[in-house]
């Protein structure tokens, strides 16, 4: 069956072609009677507007970019990103916007930045940004942006959806203190990311509250291999009785390294992760971890950006809660 044309909709509604165009493009300069007639004709004829023509008329692409300044291995290997993308697409499903995924650990030649700045999308969502990602500022100067996680350089125009990483880490470490552990180490994420810095801060605050000092602090990059490497470095310096790890994926790597060294979890060393992703359930023992609402974060990011694009006034900062999930590792 051929697709209905805008002329056929106009004839069925008894209005001009330009009136149908105004209705389709969201104009309010249409009488209630004409609006109802056009919507009825669109439904009866199953009319689908031509996106390209609408973009030319409105100077809008009806596309949103999800920009992830990471390499593809990290993006496709970490369940955090899958949950974020699911939340974003769940929200966009009922909108008129399509999602463009742009993955790049840097932006050589400003290829990605140029695409955004030259009108490729109407707005952008940014997750997993680092202090070295200078190209992000040029994108934020060009289109409305919503950050997943606190940006490195905060501006009055920023919109942020984040979790309370400091409070989450503090609660995770309190769990280790409460079960009697006193020689507590941490494996952080990359310290070029504010989420990693905040989790280290929460780790230190919880220990200070308990009158303890850090046994060791080692840095990973949120990958499983880096968690294993960091755990081996901690063991080379001594034997902690607990480790707080800033992601479930790194915690699984640490668990593998501990087991290879003949160490029992949680008997010898208790382990707490962060995320409550599917990785936490794949471990043996299953991970005690801090749940962060990754799907909800993706949803909220998309909702804030859609509101901005529609001329709304959403909250500048949205902070989502974390929750301790106790399982077998601590």
C-alpha positions in Angstrom: 0.0 0.0 0.0 1.4 3.4 -1.0 1.9 6.0 1.8 -0.6 8.8 2.0 0.5 12.2 0.9 0.1 15.5 2.7 -2.2 16.6 -0.2 -4.5 13.6 0.5 -4.6 14.5 4.2 -5.6 18.0 3.3 -8.4 16.9 1.0 -9.7 14.4 3.6 -9.7 17.1 6.3 -11.1 19.8 4.0 -8.2 22.2 4.7 -5.2 23.5 2.7 -1.9 21.8 2.4 -0.3 24.6 4.5 -2.7 24.0 7.3 -1.7 20.3 7.5 1.9 21.3 7.4 1.4 23.7 10.4 -0.4 21.0 12.4 2.4 18.4 11.6 5.1 20.9 12.7 3.3 21.8 15.9 2.2 25.3 15.1 -0.5 26.8 17.3 -1.7 29.1 14.5 -4.6 26.6 13.6 -8.2 26.7 14.6 -9.4 23.9 17.0 -11.8 22.7 14.3 -9.0 22.4 11.7 -6.7 20.8 14.2 -9.3 18.1 15.0 -10.0 17.6 11.3 -6.4 17.2 10.4 -5.6 14.8 13.3 -8.7 12.7 12.3 -7.5 12.5 8.6 -4.0 11.6 9.7 -5.3 8.7 11.8 -7.7 7.5 9.1 -5.1 7.6 6.3 -2.2 6.4 8.6 -0.2 9.4 7.3 3.5 9.5 8.2 5.2 12.9 7.9 8.3 13.1 5.8 11.1 13.7 8.3 13.5 15.2 5.8 11.0 17.7 4.6 10.1 18.6 8.2 13.8 19.1 9.0 14.2 21.5 6.2 11.1 23.5 7.1 11.8 23.7 10.8 15.7 23.7 10.7 15.5 20.8 13.2 16.9 17.3 12.6 14.7 15.6 15.2 17.9 13.7 16.2 19.7 13.5 19.5 23.3 12.4 19.9 24.5 10.2 22.8 28.2 11.0 23.0 30.4 8.6 24.9 34.1 9.6 25.1 35.4 6.0 25.4 36.7 3.4 23.0 34.4 0.8 21.7 35.9 -2.0 23.9 34.9 -0.1 27.0 31.5 0.9 25.7 30.4 -2.6 24.5 32.1 -4.4 27.4 30.5 -2.5 30.4 26.8 -3.2 31.2 26.6 0.3 32.6 26.3 1.7 29.1 23.7 -0.8 28.0 21.4 0.2 30.9 21.9 3.9 30.2 21.1 3.4 26.5 18.0 1.4 27.3 16.7 4.1 29.6 17.3 6.8 26.9 15.7 4.8 24.1 12.8 4.0 26.4 12.0 7.7 26.8 12.7 8.6 23.2 10.3 5.9 21.9 7.3 8.0 22.5 8.9 11.2 21.1 9.7 12.3 17.6 13.4 12.1 18.1 15.9 9.5 16.9 19.1 8.6 18.8 22.6 8.9 17.2 25.3 7.1 19.0 28.8 8.7 18.8 31.6 6.8 20.5 35.1 8.3 20.6 37.8 8.4 23.2 39.0 11.6 21.6 38.0 13.6 18.5 40.9 13.8 16.1 40.3 16.5 13.5 37.1 17.6 15.3 35.1 15.1 13.1 32.5 14.4 15.7 32.4 18.0 17.0 32.0 19.3 13.5 29.0 16.9 12.9 27.3 18.3 16.0 28.2 21.9 15.5 27.2 21.8 11.8 23.6 20.9 12.6 23.7 17.1 12.7 21.6 16.9 15.8 19.3 19.1 17.9 20.9 18.3 21.2 23.3 15.9 23.0 23.6 13.6 25.9 27.1 13.1 27.4 28.2 10.2 29.6 31.5 9.0 30.9 33.4 12.2 30.3 37.0 12.8 31.4 39.0 15.9 32.4 41.0 15.6 29.1 37.9 15.7 26.8 38.3 19.3 25.7 36.0 18.8 22.6 33.0 18.6 24.9 33.0 22.3 25.6 32.7 23.0 21.9 29.8 20.7 21.6 28.1 22.3 24.7 28.6 25.7 23.0 26.7 24.6 19.9 23.6 22.6 21.1 21.7 21.9 24.3 23.5 19.3 26.4 22.6 17.1 29.3 25.4 15.5 31.2 25.2 12.0 32.8 27.4 12.7 35.7 28.9 16.0 37.0 30.9 17.7 34.2 34.5 18.7 34.9 33.9 22.4 34.1 30.5 23.5 35.6 28.7 26.4 33.8 25.4 28.1 34.6 23.9 26.6 31.5 24.7 23.0 32.4 22.0 20.4 33.0 23.2 17.3 35.0 21.7 13.9 35.9 23.9 12.1 38.4 23.9 9.8 41.4 25.4 10.8 44.8 28.7 9.0 44.3 30.2 10.3 47.6 27.3 9.1 49.7 27.1 5.7 47.8 30.8 5.0 48.4 30.5 6.1 52.1 27.7 3.6 52.6 29.5 0.8 50.9 32.6 1.3 53.1 30.4 1.6 56.2 29.1 -1.9 55.4 32.7 -3.2 55.5 33.3 -1.4 58.8 30.1 -2.7 60.3 31.1 -6.4 59.6 34.4 -5.8 61.5 36.9 -5.0 58.7 39.6 -2.5 59.6 42.3 -2.9 56.8 40.2 -1.6 53.9 41.6 -0.8 50.5 39.9 0.6 47.4 40.2 0.2 43.7 39.0 3.4 42.1 38.0 4.2 38.5 40.2 6.6 36.4 40.9 9.7 38.4 40.3 11.8 35.2 36.6 11.3 36.0 34.7 13.1 38.7 32.6 10.0 39.6 35.9 8.2 40.4 37.1 11.1 42.5 33.8 11.3 44.4 33.9 7.6 45.2 37.4 7.9 46.6 36.2 10.8 48.7 33.3 8.8 50.1 35.8 5.9 50.8 38.1 8.2 52.8 35.2 9.9 54.7 33.8 6.6 55.8 37.2 5.4 57.1 37.8 8.7 58.9 34.4 8.5 60.5 35.4 5.0 61.9 38.8 6.3 63.0 40.6 4.3 60.3 43.1 5.1 57.5 43.1 3.7 54.0 45.1 0.4 53.7 45.7 1.1 50.0 44.3 3.0 47.1 44.8 1.7 43.6 43.4 3.1 40.3 41.7 1.1 37.6 39.9 2.1 34.4 36.5 0.5 35.0 37.6 -2.6 33.0 37.7 -6.1 34.5 41.4 -6.5 33.7 42.3 -3.3 35.5 40.4 -4.6 38.6 42.5 -7.7 38.6 45.8 -5.8 38.1 44.9 -3.4 40.9 44.1 -6.2 43.3 47.5 -7.8 42.5 49.2 -4.5 43.3 47.3 -4.3 46.6 48.3 -7.8 47.6 52.0 -7.1 46.7 51.9 -4.4 49.3 50.3 -6.5 52.1 47.0 -8.1 53.0 43.9 -6.1 53.5 40.8 -7.6 55.0 38.4 -5.8 52.7 38.3 -3.9 49.3 35.8 -1.4 48.1 35.8 -1.5 44.3 34.3 1.4 42.3 32.5 -0.9 39.7 31.2 -4.4 39.5 33.3 -5.2 36.5 36.5 -4.2 38.2 35.3 -6.1 41.3 34.9 -9.3 39.2 38.5 -8.8 38.0 39.6 -8.4 41.6 37.7 -11.5 42.7 39.5 -13.5 40.0 42.9 -12.2 41.1 42.2 -12.9 44.8 41.0 -16.5 44.1 44.2 -17.1 42.0 46.2 -16.1 45.1 44.4 -18.6 47.3 42.3 -15.9 49.1 38.8 -16.7 50.1 36.0 -14.1 49.6 34.5 -13.0 52.0 36.4 -15.1 54.7 39.8 -13.6 54.1 38.9 -10.4 52.2 35.4 -9.0 51.9 34.6 -7.3 48.6 32.0 -4.6 47.8 31.4 -3.3 44.2 29.4 -0.5 42.7 26.6 -0.5 40.1 24.5 -3.6 40.8 24.8 -4.7 37.2 24.3 -8.2 35.8 28.0 -8.7 36.6 27.3 -8.7 40.3 25.1 -11.8 39.9 27.6 -13.6 37.7 30.3 -13.7 40.5 30.8 -16.5 42.9 30.1 -15.4 45.6 27.6 -12.9 44.3 28.7 -9.3 44.9 27.5 -7.1 47.6 27.3 -3.8 45.7 26.0 -0.3 45.6 23.0 -0.1 43.3 22.9 3.0 41.1 19.7 3.4 39.0 21.4 3.3 35.6 18.2 2.8 33.5 16.5 5.6 35.4 19.5 7.8 34.8 19.2 7.3 31.1 15.5 8.0 31.3 16.0 11.2 33.3 18.7 12.5 30.9 16.4 12.0 27.9 13.5 13.6 29.7 15.5 16.7 30.7 16.8 17.1 27.1 13.4 16.7 25.5 12.1 19.3 27.9 14.9 21.7 27.0 14.3 21.2 23.3 10.6 21.9 23.8 11.3 25.2 25.5 10.7 23.9 29.0 12.5 24.7 32.2 13.6 21.3 33.7 15.7 21.2 36.9 19.3 22.0 36.3 20.5 19.1 38.6 18.8 15.8 39.2 20.5 13.5 41.8 19.3 9.9 41.9 19.7 7.7 45.0 21.9 4.7 45.5 21.1 1.6 47.5 23.3 -1.0 49.2 22.5 -4.5 48.0 24.0 -7.2 50.4 24.9 -10.5 48.9 27.7 -13.0 49.6 30.9 -11.1 49.1 30.6 -8.9 52.2 
